[in-house]
Amino acid sequence: MRFALLLGVLALLAVLVVGMYVTGFTDYLGNNPSTCNNCHVMDSVYENWYHAGHRQWTTCNDCHTPHALIPKYYIKALSGYHHVSAFLLGDIPTAIRARESSRKIVQENCLRCHEQTVDNLDWQMAYTQNENERYCVSCHRNTAHGERGVSILPYQHMEENK
């Protein structure tokens, strides 16, 4: 009985390791923006980010995940779950829109990186959209990803664009 249980556990472990290797699972633990572009749904988002101003200073995770270790990987796992579920169930949105929780994370990261600039503003930036409070992306929607829509530019390196 113990041998069968041990054999079953080893077989399951082998399937998990092979599955993780084949899917490039460890790539999703890093910060490489091209990993976020593995799905064709992200093509225009990636292309627009690649040709926009924030590319020089940020990666996807700098804006879209918390910076503390455990919350970062919790959000990455939750996002991965939502993405895989959408693809498996065929519930892929035509236009990708951030959830309220994602908008809050992006807002926190805007404020973290641009703290000195925000401190110089006369009005209060906040995490919720109340009457007098707005998200940074309310006015700066095109800053990180450029203009909305599909980019007509092919994948290029910056050196090729000069």
N, C-alpha and C positions, 0 to 999 in steps of 0.2 A: 504493500500500500504506500509506504513512504517513497519507494523508488518511483512509482507512478506519479505521485504528487511532485516530487523533485523534477522528474522529466517534464511534466506539464508546466511547471514554473519556468524551467530553463527554455522550453519551447516558446512560451509567451514572451519571455525576456528577449529571445533571439528575434522574434517577429517585431517587437517594439524597436530594437536597435536597428534592424534592417529597414524598417519603415521610417525611422528618424533619419537614417543615412540617405535613403532614396529621395525623401521629400526635402532634403536640405534644411531640416528642422533647426539646426543650430544657427543658420543664417538669420532666422527670425529673432534670435536673442540679441543680435548686434544692432548697429546703428547705420548700416549701409542703406541709403535711400533706394538703390536699385532693387533691393529685396522687396520693398513696398510696391514696386512696379512689376512684380511677378505676375500679377493678374491684369489682363487687358483692360479691365474696368478702370484701372488707375492710370492708364496711358496719358490721358490729357492732363490729369492732376500732376503727374510726375514731369511731363514735358513743360507745363507752365511753371512749375517750381524751378526746373532746371534752367530756364531762360529768364527767371525773375531775379530781383535783387537779393532776396534772402539766401539764395544758394551759397553765396560766399561765406555766410556765417552760421547757417543752420542745417540740420538734417531733419527728417520727418519727426523723429523722437524729441528733438529739442522743443518743438511746438505742440505735438500731439500726445505726449505722455508726461506724467509727473516726473520730477527729477530725483525724488527719493527712491532708493533701490526697490523696496518691496511694492510700493504703489505703482511704480513704473512697470514692473513685470506682471502685476495683477491686471493692469489696464491692457498691456500687450496680449495677455492670455484671453481676456474678455473680448477684445477686438478680434483676435484670431478665431475665437469661438463663433462670433457673429458672422465673420467673413466666410468661414467654412460652412456654417449652417446655411447661409444665403446661397452659396454655390451648390451645395448638395440638394437643397430644396427647390432650386431654380427661382428663388426670390431675389433676383439681382436688380437693384434699382437702376433706372435709366440715368438719373442724376444722383450723385452721391451727396448727401446732406449730413452734416454733423448732428449728432444727438445733443441734447441739452448738456449732458455730463461732459461730452467732448468739448463743447463750446466753453464750458467753465475752465477746463484744463488749458485750452488755448489762451483764454483770457489771463489766467494766472501766469502763464509763461510769457505772454506779451508784457505784463506788468513787471515780471522778474527781470527780463532783459532790458526793458526800457524804463526802469524805475526812475532814473534821474530826469528823463524827459517828462514822464507822467507827473513827477513832483512839481514841475514848473507849470503845469496846466492850472487854469483857474477853476475848472469844474471837476467833479469827482468821477473817476472811472470805477466801475463796480462789477461784480460778478453776475448780477441779475439785470434784466432790462426793466427797470422801473421808470416812472415818468421822467426823471431827470438823470438817469444813469444808463450808460450804454456799454456794449462790448467794443473793444478796440476795432474789431472787424466790421462793425457797423459802418464806419467811415473808411477803413483801410482794407476792404475786402480783397483787393487785387494785389496787395503788397507782397504776400508770400508766394502766391501761385500765379501771379500775372493776371491778364485778362481771362475771363471765363470763356469756356468753349474749347473745342478741340484745336490743338496747335497744328499748324500745317508744316512746322519745321521738323525735319527728321532728327533722330538721335544724333547729336553732335558733341564733340568735345569743345570746350571754350576756345582752345587754341585755333581750331578750324574757323571760328566765327570772327577772328580778328582780321 
